[in-house]
Amino acid sequence: MENFTFEQLPQAMRLLHEKMNHLERLLEERHPQQEQEDIFNVSQAAAFLHLSVATLYMKVSRREVPVSKRGKRLYFYKSELAEWIRQGRNKTVAEIRQEAGQLILSKRNKV
């Protein structure tokens, strides 16, 4: 093991830092980190949506909510449920006016 003088420490630390970054990049290339998406069962999905389990089953049977089924089990992806909630968002008056204005302009440009 090499002994460093006090003056050599900054250079040694920089070199060590560069080598660590290189090792991290190599490891990530070999084993990329995969985001594990949250998957809910029926009771977890109902709690996330603030619905009763019976109401959630009713929405599933009407195909109103995104669901995955394996065998007799139902699974819900958190991201799909969040998107489903977002799609039901009511637009503000300003958003409706802006869309109406854009529609009118596009109709005028076509004529």
HUURBEL-V953336 format. One line per field, one symbol per residue. ss: DSSP state (h for helix, s for strand, l for the rest). burial: + if it has 9 or more other C-alpha atoms within 8 Angstrom, else -. A space follows every 10 residues. Layout:
# HUURBEL-V953336
ss->???
burial->???
This chain:
# HUURBEL-V953336
ss->lllllhhhhh hhhhhhhhhh hhhhhhhhhh llllllllss lhhhhhhhhl llhhhhhhhh hllllllsss llssssshhh hhhhhhhlll llhhhhhhhh hhhhhhhhhh l
burial->--------+- -+-------- ------++-- ---------+ ++--+++--- +-+--+--++ -----++--- ---+++++-+ +--+------ -----+---- ---------- -
